[in-house]
Amino acid sequence: MGVNLFRYFYKEEVFIAIKFYCGIDIEVLLLLFLLYSLLSIFNDVNKDILHYIKLKLVLQFVNILLFLKISVGFLIWNFCSSFIFVKVFYKIKIIQYMLVECLYTLVSKFIILNLCLIVLFISKKKLISFITFACIFEFPIIFGFSLLFLFLLTSSYDFFCIYLALEGLGLTLYVFSSMLYYGIVSIEASIKYFSLGAISTGVFLLGVSILFGCVGSLNFLEIQIFLGSCLFLDSILELKLALLCIIFGFLFKISAFPCHIWVADVYEGIWTPITLFFAVVIKVTLLLLFIRIIFNVLFSIIYYFQNLFIVISVGSMLVGALGAFKQVRIKRFIAYTSINQVGFIFLGIASCNLTGLVASLVYLILYSVMSLSFFLILINTKHIITGKNMLYLCDLYCFSIYNIECSEHLVLILLSMGGLPPLGGFIGKLFLYFSAMEARLDLTILFSLLLSIVSIYYYLSFIRYVWFEKHIVLKLYVYNKCLSLDLLLRTFSLFLVLFILILPFIIYIFIYMAISCVFPLVFF
């Protein structure tokens, strides 16, 4: 009866409007809140704190809405045939639908939104402490607009829509990079990010223009059909050039080799909560979008680019491992370790199989958890006298004397980043190696193992600063204990320790996401 009722509604033409509303209801809700905030921002007495609270409440409501949509989608998928979904999306395709909603996009939005909530939660004290600055009341609005563009990026099914969302996101990130600057270093970071971001967007737009000239459309489905036929052989050189420009445009955004030069300077110069937002939320979103483009649009010709992905993976691992050796500043150290972690994610992409796709998604979640845990400690640790955060690695001297439990959590995070068993980082890298073995990438695996051994050295050096350098000089940096933050930190550490037991229960979600990524118009 449920299936017949569902098919009855699918026969109605009004379903297109209903489906369109269901696809953008979250974006419309965020846009209405942002417009309300812009209209009322000068009428509130406590506009900074009030808008911060309003933003968190709206994001929590959207989070509940996303969870309900995912649950309802699973129920619909279990009770309805896939033929219905193909028919529905075919109807929407007639009106040039530029957004798509499937399990992959919904779960991606759910992950992005929860990451944003955690970032706001971790940075709450930092935001309130800077309440006297004039630009702090702008933070919730710019943050909301950036989340809106992130959602549009996640749902985009057209390169033109991706370009518009990237431009809107870039405007908010340029403002973020120059917010609450600390002198000439921050100005240099914001100018460098703005200039290189404009160049990368231009390269991306060049690739999109060449692609439109070859295919005649920018829709993912039409490009996929064109690449799956013999027609693309007539313009294979132009297509390779177009796709290379698009890929290199994304490499800058996700700070992968060889477009990684800006990362250390920008991370060091911008405000620490913004660094967290850049390193986790922005990077995870763009990696999810990049994975969907590679395994959906380019799936039929993915082996043409396998060698390129191998070079990006190995190059990112090499730059991240060797670049972190000479760093004496904590945020520059984080920047190079993030490049190294992106190299491992590209190892799954270079495998060019569904196992690699699932492994990349799993390791992406692990990367976000490890980065959030590290930044949670960094942001909420202050000097007893000056109240400033740690800047140099030598500031970690004697850290374990005053912060025993926090030091234990920090050791777990660093060992997991290094990939030591039986922590979550080891399980994620093992999964990536299995996918590379399936693709017969033996030399790549050997090289990445050698670089992993090298990277373990500087992670252990980091731990040495925390526990064994007590005799050099006394540093008075103390972690500000808070019940909610302590609970979150313990949850992250428990997740990394017990990941080998949790993975069998959550692996089905990543498998469904992988199938939905490859077949978004068939599988919910």
N, C-alpha and C positions, 0 to 999 in steps of 0.2 A: 504493500500500500504506500509506504514511504517513497519507494522508487517511482511509482506511478504519479504520485503527487509532485515529486520533483520534476519529472519529465513534463508534467502539465505546465509548470511554470516556465520551463525552458522553451516551450512552444510560443510563448508570448513575446512580442517584440519589445515590450517594456522591460524585459530582463536586462537588456543592454544598459539601460539607464541605472537599474538596480546594481548591476555588476560594476559599473563605473563608479557609483557612489561607494560601494563596499571596498573598491580598490584604493580610493583616495580619502576615505573618511578620517584616517589618522592624520594625514597631511593637512586636511581642511581644519581639523580640530586645533592643530598646532598653529596654523596660520591665523585663525580667529583669536586665539589667545595672544599671539604676538601683536596683532592689530589693536586689541584691547589694551595691551601693555603700553604700546606707543601712544595711544590716546590719553591714557590716565597716568602716565609716568610723572608728569609735572604737578599732579594734583594730590599725590600721596605725601603724607608727612614723613613717614619712614620708608621712602621709596626703595632704598637699596635692600633692606632686609625683607620688606613686604614682597617685592618682586621675586626675590630668591625663594621665599616660601611658596609663592604662587607657582613658580616654575616647577618646583619639586612635586607639588600636588598634582599639577597637570600631567607631568611625566609618569607619576605613579598610576594615574587614571588610564593613560594611554597604554601603560604596561599591562594592566588588567585587561584592557580591550584587546590587545594583541594576543594574550594568552587564551582568551575566549575564542578569538578567530581561528587560532591554530587548532584548538580542541574541536570546534565545530567543523573545520575543514577535514580533520581525521574522520569524524563521524560520517560526513558526506561521502568521503572517499570509500569508506567501508560499505556504505549502503547503495552506492551508485556506480554504474559502469563507467569505464574510461571513455567510451564513445561519446557520452554526454559532454565531457569536458572538451573533447576535440571539437564538437559541434559548436559549443559556446564560444570558444576562442576563435573559431572561424568566423562567427558572427561579428565579434569584436574587431577582428582584423579588417573587415570590410570598411569600418569607419576609421581606419588608420590609428588603431590603439597604440599608444606609445609607452604605456605602463603595463606591467604584468604582475599578477599576484599568484604565487604558488607557495609550496611549503618552504622552498629555499629562501624566497624573499621574506616571508613572514618570520621564519626563525632568525634570519639575519637581522631584521628590524628588532626582534625581541632581544637578541644579543647586544645590538648597538645601544638600545635604550637602557638596558640594565648596566652596561658599561658606563653610560652617561650618568646614571643615578649614583653609581659607586664613586665616580670621579667627583661629583658634587658632594657626596657624603664625606669622602676623604679630605676634600679641600674646604670644608665648611669653616673650620677655625681660621684658616688662612684668608678666606674671603671676608669674614667678619673683622679680622684684625686690620684689614686695609679699608675699613669703612669710611675713613676720612678722605680717601682719594676721590676726586670728582668723577672718575671714569668707572667706579665700581657699580653704579646703578645701571650702566649699560651692559654689564656682563650677562645677566640673565636673558636679556633680549637678543644679544648677539649669539649667545649659546643656543637659544631656542631656534633662531634662524639657521644656524649651522646644522642643528639636528634635523630641521625640515629638509634642507638640501641633502643631507645624508640619507634620509628616507627616500627622497626622489631618486637619488643615485641607485639605491638598492632595488627599486622597482622599475628602473628604466629598461625598456626593451627596444631602444632606438638610440643610435649614436648621437643624433642631434639633441635628444633629451639629456643624454649623458653630458654633452658639452655644456648645455645651459646650466645643469645642476653643478658641474665642476666650476663654472665661472661664479655662480652664486656662492658656493662653498669657499672658493678662493678669496672672495671679498671679505667674508667673515674671518677667515684665517689670517689675512693680512692685518686686520684690525687686532686680532688676538696677539699676533706676534709683536706688536708695538705697544701693547697694553702694560702699564706699570713697569716702565723701563728703568734700568739701573745704570744709566750713563751711556758711554760710547759703545760698549759691548752690545747692549740691547739695540741701539740704533743700527749698528752694523748687521746684527742678526736679522732685523726686520727688513732692511734694504736688500740684503742678500736673498732672503726668502721671497720677497716681492719680485725682484728681477729674474731670478731663476724660475720662479713659478710662472711668470709671464712667458718665458722662453719655452718651458715644457708644454704649456697650454697651446702655444703657437705650433709646436711640433705635432701635438695631438690633432689640432684642427687641420693641419696640412694632410695628415694621414686620412682623416675623415673625408676631406675634399677629394683626394685621389680615389678613395674607395667608392664614393658616390659616382665619380666619373666612370669607374669600371662596372659597377653593379647597376646603377640607376636608382638605388634606394639605400636608405640607412637603417631600415628595419631589420632586426636580428633574424627573423624567420626568412625573409627574402634573401638576405646575405647567406644564410645557412643553405638554402635551396640552391643558390647560385654556386657556392663552393662545392656542393655535393654533386654537381653535374659536370659535364665535360666542357662547359662554356668557359670556365675559369682558365683553361689551358691557353686560350687565345690572348689573355692579358695577364699571364702569370707573373711577369716581372713587375708590372705596375701594382698588382695586388700584394706582392711581397714587400714592395716599398711602402705601400699604404699601411699594411699591418705592422711593419717594423716601426714606422712613425708612431702609430697608436700605442704599441708596446712600450717604446721608449718614453712616451708621454706619461704612461703609468709608472714607469720605473722611478721617475723623479718623485712622484707623490708617495710611493711606498719605500723610498730611500734604499733601493737595491743597486748593486753594482751594474753599470759604471756611473750611475747618477746619484751618488751618495755623498758628494763632496760637501754639500751644504749642511748635513745633518748635525755634526758635532758643534759647529759654530752657532746654529740656530737653537739647538737644545740648551746650550750654555747661556745664551743671551736672553732668552725669554723667561717669563715668570714660571716658577716651578709647577703650579697647577696647570698652566697652559702646556708646559712640556709633557705632563701626564696625558692631557687631552690629545696632543699631537702623536705621542708615542703609542697610545693604546687605541683610542676611539677612531681617529682618522685612519691610522694604518690598518686596523682590522677591517673597517668598512671598505677601503679601497682594495684590500686583498680579496675580500669576499666578492667584490664586483669583478676584479681581474680574473679570478678563478672562474666565475660564471661566463665571462666572455670567452676564455680559452676553451673551456669544456663544453660550451653550448654553441657558440657561433663558429669557432674554428675547429670543432671536434673532428670534422672529416679530413682536415689537412694539418692536424696538430703535429704530425711527425715531421713536417717541413721545418718546424721551429724547435724540435727537440734539442738539437745541438746548441741553439741559442740559449735555451733555458738551462742547459747544463753549464754553459759558460757563466751565466748570471748566478747560478747557485754556487758554483765553486768560487767565483770571484767575490761574492758577498761573504762567504765563509772566510776566505783568505784575508780580505780587507778587515773584517770584523775581528778576526783572531790576532792579526799582527798590529792593527791600529790601536787595540786596547792596551798593548804592552807599555807604551810610553806615556799613557795618560796619568795625570796626577789630580785631575778634577773629576768629581763623581759623575756629573751630568755628561761630560764628554765620554767617560767610561760607559755609561748607559747607552749613549748614542752608538758606539761601536759594537756593543753587545747586541743591540737591536738589529744592526746590519747583519751580524752573524746569525741571529735567529731567523731573519728573513731568508737567508741562504738555505737554511734547512727546509723552510716552507716551499721554496722553489725546487728542492730536491723531489718532493712529491709531485709538483707540476711537471717537472722534467721526465717523470716516469711515464706520463701520457697514458695512464690507465685509471680505471675507477678506484683501484686500491690506493694509488697515489693521491687521488682526489679526496678520498675519505681520510687518509693519513694527514694531508695538508690541513683539512678542517679541524681534525683532532689537535694537531700541534698548534694551530692558530688559537684555539681556546686555551691551551696550556700557556702559550706565550702571553696572552692577555692576563691570565691569573698571576703568573710570575711577575709581570711588570707592575700590576696593580699592588701586589704585596710589597714589592721593593719601594715604590713611590709612597705607599702608606707610611712606611717607616721613615723615609727621607723627609716628607713634608711635615710630619708630626714630631720630629726630633729637633730641639732647639738648644742653644747655649744657655746655661743657667744665668749668666750675667747680661750678655748682649741681646739674647732672644733671637739670634740669627740661626738659619739652617746651616747644615754642613755643606761645605763647598769642595774641600780637598779630601783625598783618600787618607791623608795623615790625621784628619779630624776624627777618624775612627779609632785612634789610639785610646786605650782604656775604656772603650765603649761598653765592654762586657762587665766592667766593675759596677756601673750604675744601672745597667739595663740587661740583666741576665736573661730574662724570658725573651725580650726583643732580640737579643743577640742569637739566641737559639733559633728563632724564626728566620732571621737573616741568613744563618748558615744553611738552613733547609732550602731557602729560595735560591741561594747561589749554587748549591750542589745540584739542585734540580735544573738550573740553567746550564750547568756544565754537563749534565746527562749522566750522573752517577746513579747506579741502581740502589734501591728499587723505587726511586722517586718518579714523579710524573714525567719529568723531562726525559728520563731514560726510556720510559715506555713509548713516549711520542716519537723519539728518534729511532727506536727499534722498529716501530710501525713504518716510518719513512724508509728505513733500510730494506724492509721486506718488499715494499712497493718498487724500490730501485732494483732489487734482486730479480723481481718478476720482469722488469724491463731490460735486464742484462746490462746494467750500468755498473760493471764491476770496478773499473778504474775510478769512477766517480765516488763509489762507496769507499774505496781504499783511501782516496785523497781526503774525503770528509772525515774519516776516522782519524787520520793523522792530525787534521786541523782541530778535531775535538780534543785530542790529547793535549795539543798546544793550548787550547782555550781553558782547559781544566787548570793549567798552571796559574793563570792570572785570577781565576776564581778562587783558588786556594790562597793566593797572595792576598786577596781581599779579606778572606777569613783570617789570615795571619794578622792583619791590621786590627781586626776586631778582638781577637782572643790572646795573642801572644806578643804584642808590642807594648806591654805595660810599663816597661822600664825606661822608655825613651823620654816621653813628656806626658804630662797629665792634661787630658782634654775633658772639659766639663759639659759635654753634650748629653742631654737627658731626653728620653722618649716621654712625651706627654701622655700619660695613661688616661684612657677613657673606656668605659665599660663597653660601649657599642663598637669602638674601633678595635679594642682587644678581641672582642668576639669575632669581628670580621677577619682579623689577622689569623686567629686560631682556625677559623673555617678554611681560609686559603691554605694554610699549612697542612691541615688535615686532608684537604682535597689532593694536595701534591703527594702526601705520604700514602694515602689509600687509593690513589688513582688506578692502580693495577686491579683493585677489587671493584671500583666503580665503573670501569670501562665496559665490561660485558653488559651492564644495564643501560648504558647510554649509547652504545655503538650503533644501535638500530636507528637512532635519531640521525646520526651522521650518514648512515647508509641511505635513509630516505632523502636526506638533503642532497646527497650526491646524485641519486636518480632524478630528483626534481630539478637539479641543476642542468643535467644533460637533456632531460625531456620536460621542460616547464609547461608545455602546452598539453601534455597528456597526463602527467602525474601531478596530483595536487601539491 
